[in-house]
């Protein structure tokens, strides 16, 4: 089956994003932040920012993931996705504890994205030439 590992990685990424949205709902209930409010208790706001930032990141990550899988390889794409997911989880844990502790998680995910983006670009340009 083609792209088995990248498909699995995509499902895991979707699950992580879903869990972040669930965390927002949990904090909304815990701190009585009524919809559609996006401000309130600091713990709710941190959960909301983790979710929103992750959504912002996943929009640019998923296309690169699949281009990378198609032109570099399924297993390599899944490895890159694993680092991105690890980064998002560490970002969430750090941000929820103290927003100033989010940097390591952000950098891991960001580096995974940048490496895959640049590698994809090089491979695509080489295939065009």
N, C-alpha and C positions, 0 to 999 in steps of 0.2 A: 504494500500500500504506500503510495507516494505521500510525502510530507506528514507522516504519522507523528513524528516528534514535534514538529512545528504546530500541528493541529492540537496535540495534547497541551503544548505550551500556551496556545491561544485560549483553550478552555480554562487553564489554571489562571491566566491573566484575567479572564472574565470573572472567575470566581473571586479573585482578590478584589477586583473593583466592586463586585456585589457585596462582599463582606465589609468593605469600607462604607458603602451606602447603608448597610444594615447598622453599622456603628453610629452613623449620623442619626438614624431613627431611634436607636437606643438612647443616645445622649439627649435627643429632643424630648423623649418621654421622661428620662431621669430628671431633667432640669426644667420641665414644663415650658419648653420653647415651642409655641404654637406655629404651625405652618401658616403662611409662607415665610415667616421670619427667618432670617439667616444670621441674626445676631442674638446674643443672650449670654448665657453662662459661658465662661472661658473654655470649659471642657467641651461643650457643644461646638463652640467656634473652632477649636482645634480639630475636632473630628470632621467638621464641615470642610475645613481647609485641606486636610489630608485627602478627602474624597475628591474635592474640586481639582486640586493639583494633580492627583493621579489621573483624573479624566482628561485634563489638559495634556498630560504626558502620553497617555495611551493613544490619543488621536494621532500623534506623530510617530509613535513607536510601532504600531501594528503594520502600517504599510512598509516600513523599513524591514521589519521582521520577515514579512512574506517575500519581499524582493530579495533579501539576503538568503532566504531558504531556497528560492528558485535559482539563484545564480551562484551561490557559494556552497550551500548544502543544508539539508534538513537537520542533521545532528548539530552542526555548528550554529544554526539559527536557534535551536532549542537550548543550547548552552548559553548563548547570548541572552535569550529570554529568561533563563534561570537567574542570571545576574541581575537583570532588570527587576524581576519579581522580588529577589532578595533585597535589592535596594529599596523598593517600594515598601516592603514590610519593615525594614529597619528605619526608613523615613517615618512611617506611621508610628512605630514604637517611640522613636525619639521625639517626634512632634507632640505626641500625646503626653509624654512626660514633661517636656519643656521645649518650646519651639526652637530654642537655640541649639538643641541637640539633634536637629534634623539633618545636618550637613553631610554626615558620612553616608547615610542612606541615599540622600539625593545624589551624591557624587558617584556612588556605585551604579545606580540606574542610569545616570547621565553618561557615564563613561561607556557603559554597555551600548547605549544608543549611539553615541558618537562613533565608536569603533565600527559598529555595524553599518552606520550611515556612510562613513568614508570608504570602508571596504566595498560596500555595494556600489558606490559611485565609481571607484577605480575599476571594478570588474565590468560594470556597464559600459564605461568609456572604452575599455580594452575590447569589449565585444563589438562596439560600434566601429572601431578602427579596424 
